[in-house]
């Protein structure tokens, strides 16, 4: 019996080594399997995300409620802010939405200011003359826009007219401010005022300031201009 014990222990030792190697191989294989499975799950999730997000955005856009007159309510974050510009390669809809009138924009601004405890501004035709000019400048700019150009001119035209004095001559105002927006996704005056300019601190301050006494908001899809002034 004693002579068989060394062989038995040797056999058990060999068996243990073989089992340890097998377990190790199994762990390695399981690890690689988990890695492959994880990579597949991640790739599948990313693919699903890329396909689902546009669909979700369409649902949100379709269900976004209109803002009640005299109340500020933005239940969903806006898809664009005045300076969150779409790539210039993004095509505009073949049929633009109905034109938002100057009266609609003015009413939306007055409701917005009332909801924020601000005074009313006087609608001024001279400011509209200049606002329309700036809208047309941006529409013309869009037609010749280069691949690296942005739709808005960053107030370059406004600065040009201020430096030349034309701005104050046309508006008949001592002080003037400008809000610009390129908003292809918006189709109502309330969206322009409360979801567009309100999301930018500078634009929000301009349209809520009590320093201004007169205003005109004008636009032709997808550009909108707000001109504020006082004598």
C-alpha positions in Angstrom: 0.0 0.0 0.0 2.8 2.4 0.9 4.4 1.9 -2.5 1.2 3.0 -4.2 0.8 6.2 -2.1 3.5 8.2 -4.0 2.0 7.3 -7.3 -1.5 8.2 -6.0 -0.3 11.6 -4.7 1.6 12.1 -8.0 -1.6 11.3 -9.9 -3.7 13.6 -7.7 -1.1 16.4 -8.2 -1.2 15.9 -12.0 -5.0 15.9 -11.9 -5.1 19.0 -9.8 -2.7 20.8 -12.2 -4.8 19.7 -15.2 -8.0 20.9 -13.6 -6.3 24.2 -12.6 -5.2 24.7 -16.2 -8.7 23.8 -17.4 -10.3 26.3 -15.0 -7.8 29.0 -16.0 -8.5 28.3 -19.6 -12.3 28.5 -18.9 -11.9 31.8 -17.1 -9.8 33.2 -20.0 -12.4 32.0 -22.5 -15.2 33.4 -20.4 -13.4 36.7 -20.1 -12.9 37.0 -23.9 -16.5 35.9 -24.4 -17.7 38.6 -22.0 -15.5 41.2 -23.8 -16.9 40.2 -27.2 -20.4 40.1 -25.8 -20.0 43.5 -24.2 -18.6 45.0 -27.5 -21.5 43.6 -29.4 -24.0 45.0 -26.8 -22.3 48.4 -27.0 -22.3 48.5 -30.8 -25.9 47.4 -30.9 -26.9 50.1 -28.3 -25.1 52.8 -30.3 -26.8 51.7 -33.5 -30.2 51.7 -31.7 -29.4 55.1 -30.2 -28.5 56.6 -33.6 -31.7 55.3 -35.1 -34.0 56.2 -32.2 -32.9 59.7 -31.4 -34.3 61.3 -34.6 -37.5 59.4 -34.0 -37.7 60.6 -30.4 -37.0 64.2 -31.6 -39.9 64.0 -34.0 -42.2 62.8 -31.2 -41.1 65.6 -28.9 -41.5 68.2 -31.7 -45.0 66.9 -32.5 -46.1 66.9 -28.8 -44.4 70.2 -27.8 -47.3 72.3 -26.4 -47.8 75.9 -27.4 -47.0 78.6 -24.8 -50.1 80.2 -23.3 -50.3 84.0 -23.9 -48.9 85.9 -21.0 -47.1 82.9 -19.5 -43.6 81.7 -19.9 -43.6 77.9 -20.3 -40.9 75.9 -21.9 -41.6 72.2 -21.1 -39.0 70.9 -23.5 -35.5 72.3 -24.1 -35.3 74.0 -27.5 -33.4 72.1 -30.2 -31.6 75.3 -31.2 -30.5 78.6 -29.7 -29.7 81.7 -31.8 -26.0 80.7 -32.0 -26.4 76.9 -32.0 -26.2 76.8 -35.8 -27.1 73.9 -38.0 -24.3 72.7 -40.3 -24.6 74.7 -43.6 -25.0 71.4 -45.4 -28.3 70.7 -43.6 -31.0 71.3 -46.2 -34.0 73.5 -45.3 -37.5 72.1 -45.8 -38.7 72.3 -49.4 -41.8 74.1 -48.2 -40.9 76.7 -45.6 -43.4 77.2 -42.8 -45.9 80.1 -42.9 -44.3 83.6 -42.4 -44.4 84.8 -38.9 -45.7 88.4 -39.0 -44.2 91.4 -37.3 -47.4 91.8 -35.3 -47.2 88.2 -34.1 -43.6 88.7 -33.0 -44.4 91.9 -31.3 -47.4 90.4 -29.4 -45.2 87.4 -28.3 -42.6 89.8 -27.0 -45.1 91.9 -25.1 -46.6 88.7 -23.5 -43.1 87.6 -22.6 -42.2 91.0 -21.0 -45.5 91.1 -19.1 -44.9 87.6 -17.7 -41.5 88.8 -16.5 -42.8 92.1 -15.0 -41.4 94.4 -17.6 -42.9 97.5 -19.2 -44.4 97.4 -22.7 -42.4 98.6 -25.7 -43.8 100.9 -28.4 -43.9 99.3 -31.9 -41.7 101.6 -34.1 -41.9 101.5 -37.9 -38.4 103.0 -38.3 -36.9 100.1 -36.4 -38.9 97.8 -38.7 -37.3 99.4 -41.8 -33.9 98.6 -40.4 -34.9 95.1 -39.1 -36.2 94.1 -42.6 -33.0 95.3 -44.2 -31.0 93.0 -41.8 -33.3 90.1 -42.5 -32.8 90.5 -46.3 -29.0 90.8 -45.8 -29.0 87.4 -44.1 -31.2 85.8 -46.7 -28.8 87.0 -49.4 -25.9 85.8 -47.3 -27.4 82.3 -47.1 -27.5 82.0 -50.9 -23.7 82.4 -51.2 -22.7 80.7 -47.9 -19.4 78.8 -48.0 -19.0 75.4 -46.4 -17.2 76.9 -43.4 -19.4 80.0 -43.1 -22.1 80.5 -40.5 -25.6 81.7 -41.4 -25.4 84.7 -39.0 -22.9 87.5 -39.5 -22.3 87.9 -35.8 -23.7 91.5 -35.9 -21.0 92.6 -38.4 -23.6 94.5 -40.6 -25.1 96.1 -37.5 -21.6 97.3 -36.4 -20.9 98.6 -39.9 -24.1 100.7 -40.0 -23.5 102.0 -36.5 -20.0 103.1 -37.4 -21.2 104.8 -40.6 -24.1 106.5 -38.8 -26.7 104.9 -41.1 -28.2 102.9 -38.2 -29.1 106.0 -36.2 -30.3 107.9 -39.3 -32.7 105.1 -40.4 -34.0 104.3 -36.9 -34.0 107.9 -35.6 -32.9 106.6 -32.3 -30.0 107.6 -30.0 -29.3 104.0 -28.8 -30.1 100.8 -30.6 -29.6 97.1 -29.9 -29.9 94.0 -32.2 -31.0 90.4 -31.6 -30.3 87.9 -34.4 -31.5 84.4 -34.8 -31.2 81.6 -37.3 -33.9 79.1 -36.3 -35.0 76.6 -39.0 -36.7 74.4 -36.4 -39.1 77.1 -35.0 -42.5 77.9 -36.6 -44.2 80.3 -34.1 -43.5 83.8 -32.7 -43.5 82.4 -29.2 -40.8 79.9 -30.0 -38.6 82.7 -31.5 -39.0 84.9 -28.4 -39.2 82.4 -25.5 -37.3 79.3 -26.8 -34.8 81.2 -29.0 -33.6 84.5 -27.7 -34.5 83.6 -24.1 -31.9 80.8 -24.0 -29.1 83.2 -24.7 -28.2 85.6 -21.8 -27.3 88.5 -24.1 -30.4 88.2 -26.2 -32.6 87.6 -23.1 -31.2 90.8 -21.5 -31.9 92.8 -24.6 -35.5 91.8 -24.9 -36.2 92.1 -21.2 -34.4 95.4 -20.5 -36.5 98.4 -19.4 -33.8 100.7 -20.9 -35.5 100.3 -24.3 -38.7 102.1 -25.2 -39.3 101.1 -28.8 -39.0 97.8 -30.7 -39.6 96.0 -33.9 -39.2 92.2 -34.5 -39.1 91.1 -38.1 -38.3 87.9 -39.9 -38.4 85.7 -43.0 -37.8 82.0 -42.5 -35.3 81.0 -41.1 -33.9 84.4 -40.0 -35.3 86.7 -37.4 -34.2 90.1 -36.2 -35.1 92.2 -33.2 -34.2 95.9 -33.1 -34.6 97.7 -29.8 -34.1 101.5 -29.3 -34.8 104.7 -27.4 -34.7 108.4 -28.2 
